[in-house]
């Protein structure tokens, strides 16, 4: 179980970071410690997958040689990508990518809202903006990892299994069906190496989380088989 704890802690840290990066505009208070503490030199979630490695290389480059106007440039890039309709506007909401008419607040939004409510995640601006924002969906993954850690600490195996199943289903039914396309748009349209880098990094983290969940599912099946004989 120690491996499970370490991987859950790593994923909680990673998806909290990704949730913050994609949901909130950058500030000096947030960006400067990333540079000072060399966050990307010791990234919590280890993986050899190409997307993650590409992202880490780009983000290390950003941290080693940040431009003098880096915060202003990041704010401008974030606003253009996620707030300002026009060239380069990425539209970071699941329903825009998956609904028949590519609109906000469609059935995908409400399905995501139900998952948040089921697992007790509170969100800002309820009813005023779509809950299926990429940053909020990443934040939900971190929330589920936190719940799974608590269940492990308390020895609540049924709650742990339920939470991990919820995580697996959410990635399969939601994130995997639209986030890669959205992140590829960020890679194509971002003006800064920072946002191109975090988009690559997010793609790699999604792939790595999927692999971790597959391994855990296989282990659970093997345990069931060995104990049913």
JOWOKA-V63539 format. One record per residue. RES is the residue in one letter. D_FIRST is the distance of its C-alpha to the first C-alpha in Angstrom with 1 decimal. Layout:
res = {RES;RES}
d_first = {D_FIRST;D_FIRST}
This chain:
res = {X;X;X;X;X;X;X;X;X;X;X;X;X;X;X;X;X;X;X;X;X;X;X;X;X;X;X;X;X;X;X;X;X;X;X;X;X;X;X;X;X;X;X;X;X;X;X;X;X;X;X;X;X;X;X;X;X;X;X;X;X;X;X;X;X;X;X;X;X;X;X;X;X;X;X;X;X;X;X;X;X;X;X;X;X;X;X;X;X;X;X;X;X;X;X;X;X;X;X;X;X;X;X;X;X;X;X;X;X;X;X;X;X;X;X;X;X;X;X;X;X;X;X;X;X;X;X;X;X;X;X;X;X;X;X;X;X;X;X;X;X;X;X;X;X;X;X;X;X;X;X;X;X;X;X;X;X;X;X;X;X;X;X;X;X;X;X;X;X;X;X;X;X;X;X;X;X;X;X;X;X;X;X;X;X;X;X;X;X;X;X;X;X;X;X;X;X;X;X;X;X;X;X;X;X;X;X;X;X;X;X;X;X;X;X;X;X;X;X;X;X;X;X;X;X;X;X;X;X}
d_first = {0.0;3.8;5.3;5.0;6.4;8.8;9.9;10.5;12.4;14.3;15.3;16.3;18.5;19.9;20.9;22.4;24.5;25.5;26.4;28.5;30.2;31.3;32.1;34.0;36.8;36.2;37.5;38.1;35.8;32.9;34.0;35.2;31.9;30.4;33.2;33.4;29.7;29.4;26.4;26.6;26.7;23.0;21.6;17.9;17.1;17.9;19.8;23.0;24.3;27.9;27.9;25.4;27.2;30.5;29.5;28.2;31.5;33.6;31.9;32.1;35.8;36.2;34.8;36.9;40.1;40.0;43.5;45.6;45.5;41.8;41.0;44.2;43.5;39.9;41.3;44.0;41.6;39.1;42.1;43.6;40.4;39.2;42.2;45.5;46.6;48.4;47.8;44.1;42.9;39.5;39.0;35.3;35.1;33.6;36.6;39.0;37.4;36.7;39.4;42.7;44.8;42.4;42.7;40.7;39.5;39.4;37.2;34.2;34.4;34.4;31.5;29.4;30.8;29.7;26.0;26.2;27.8;25.4;22.4;24.5;25.0;28.4;30.5;33.7;37.0;36.3;39.0;40.6;38.6;36.4;32.8;31.9;32.3;30.1;29.0;28.1;26.1;24.0;23.7;22.5;19.6;18.7;19.3;16.9;14.1;15.1;15.1;11.7;10.5;12.8;11.8;8.2;10.2;12.6;10.7;12.6;11.1;14.5;14.8;11.5;12.8;16.2;15.3;13.6;16.6;18.9;17.7;18.2;21.5;22.7;22.2;24.0;26.7;27.4;26.3;26.6;30.0;31.7;29.8;30.4;34.2;34.2;32.5;34.9;37.7;36.5;36.4;40.0;41.5;40.0;42.4;40.0;37.6;35.1;34.9;35.1;32.2;29.9;30.8;29.8;26.6;25.7;26.5;24.1;21.3;21.9;21.9;18.6;16.9;18.5;17.2;13.5;14.1;15.9;13.3;10.8;13.9;14.8;11.6;12.2;15.8;15.4;13.4;16.3;18.9;17.8;17.9;21.1;23.1}
